[in-house]
Amino acid sequence: MIPVYPDTKVALKGKKGLVVGIANDQSIAWGCARAFRALGAELAVTYLNDRAKKHVEPLAQALEAPIFMPLDVMVEGQTEQVFERIAKEWGQLDFLLHSIAFSPKEALHGRVVDVGRDGFLKTMDVSCWSFLRMAHLAEPLMKNGGTLFTMTYYGSQMVVENYNIMGVAKAALEASVRYAAAELGPKGIRVHAISPGPLATRAASGIPEFDELMDKAQSKAPSRSLVSIDDVGNATAFLALDGARLITGGVLYIDGGYHIID
Ligand SMILES: NC(=O)c1ccc[n+]([C@@H]2O[C@H](COP(=O)([O-])OP(=O)(O)OC[C@H]3O[C@@H](n4cnc5c(N)ncnc54)[C@H](O)[C@@H]3O)[C@@H](O)[C@H]2O)c1
C-alpha cells in the first residue's frame, strides 16, 4: 500500500526531476523546484542563455542541482541535449516541469485576429509544442512511470483582457495535456496542467495592465488573496507523489477559487 501522506522530507527521495523555466527567484518554476527539493527530489535545472545564467546559477546551487544546462527551446538540438545528458547521468526521469512561455511583443499586444503567421508560430512553438517535444523525449526515460507538468492560465478558457494570443496558446497547451495523458497513461505517466492565478513575474510584466488583473483576482477570488509561488509549488509537488498516481489529464487551478466566480 502506497502511503498517501508520507514523511514529507523524503516523500520524493530517490526521484529525479527536470525543471525548465527558472529565470529568477520570482519564477513559478523556482517555487515548484523548492517544493520538489524540500520533499527530497534531485533536480536538473536549465537556464535560457548566458545572460540568464548568472541569475539562475545561485538558485541551482541552492537546489544542489547536479545537472545545470542551457536550454532555449528555439535553438535546434538543445532540448535533445538536455535529455541526452539526463539519460547518460541518471538513466531515468521521474518528473518534468515545463514552466515557459513566450510571444513576440507585436503578436501579444494586438488583437488575436491581427496576429501574423510568424508571431503565431513562435508563440505556439515556445509555449505549446516545446511541451509536447519534452513529453516525447521524457517518455523513454520514465520507465517506472512519471509526471509531466506544464503551466497554463485561465485566459485559455475565458477571454481575459490583454491575454490575447497567449490565451490561444494555453488552450492548445491544455488540449495537449489531455491527449498526452491519454497516450502516456498506460505507461504510468501522468500529465497535468497547473493554472495559477496572476503572479508578478518577468513573463507577466509583458502583459499590459497586469496590476489591474491582480487587483481583480484578489477582490473576486473566494480566498480574497493572491497566490504565491510557494502555493503553486506545494500543490504541484503533491501531484508528483506516488499517492497522486491516479490523477491525470486535468487542469489544477491554484487561484484562490477565482475560476468558479462569475
Ligand atoms: N505569472 C503569471 O501570472 C502566470 C499565471 C499563470 C501561468 N503562468 C505561466 O507560468 C509559466 C512561467 O512563467 P512565470 O510567470 O514564472 O515567468 P518567468 O519569466 O519567471 O518564467 C518564464 C520562463 O520562460 C522561459 N523561456 C522563454 N522563452 C524560452 C525559450 N525559447 N526557451 C526556454 N525557455 C524560455 C524564460 O527563460 C523564463 O525562465 C509560463 O508558462 C506562464 O505563462 C504565469
The ligand as an ORCA input file, in Angstrom:
! r2SCAN-3c Opt
* xyz 0 1
  N       2.877     34.922    -13.865
  C       1.606     34.580    -14.005
  O       0.705     35.318    -13.625
  C       1.250     33.259    -14.623
  C      -0.038     32.752    -14.421
  C      -0.384     31.530    -14.997
  C       0.559     30.854    -15.761
  N       1.808     31.393    -15.935
  C       2.758     30.617    -16.745
  O       3.817     30.179    -15.918
  C       4.963     29.901    -16.734
  C       6.191     30.519    -16.095
  O       6.130     31.920    -16.144
  P       6.487     32.860    -14.916
  O       5.295     33.687    -14.668
  O       7.109     32.093    -13.832
  O       7.548     33.872    -15.560
  P       9.159     33.788    -15.714
  O       9.520     34.939    -16.589
  O       9.816     33.694    -14.396
  O       9.355     32.407    -16.481
  C       9.186     32.279    -17.865
  C      10.310     31.375    -18.332
  O      10.176     31.090    -19.719
  C      11.486     30.938    -20.212
  N      11.534     30.987    -21.664
  C      11.042     31.938    -22.505
  N      11.379     31.631    -23.782
  C      12.080     30.459    -23.742
  C      12.713     29.640    -24.702
  N      12.732     29.972    -26.005
  N      13.354     28.516    -24.297
  C      13.386     28.161    -22.986
  N      12.828     28.917    -22.010
  C      12.183     30.051    -22.399
  C      12.229     32.096    -19.561
  O      13.630     31.903    -19.633
  C      11.692     32.010    -18.142
  O      12.507     31.174    -17.353
  C       4.601     30.400    -18.118
  O       4.139     29.303    -18.902
  C       3.460     31.354    -17.865
  O       2.629     31.520    -18.986
  C       2.164     32.560    -15.384
*
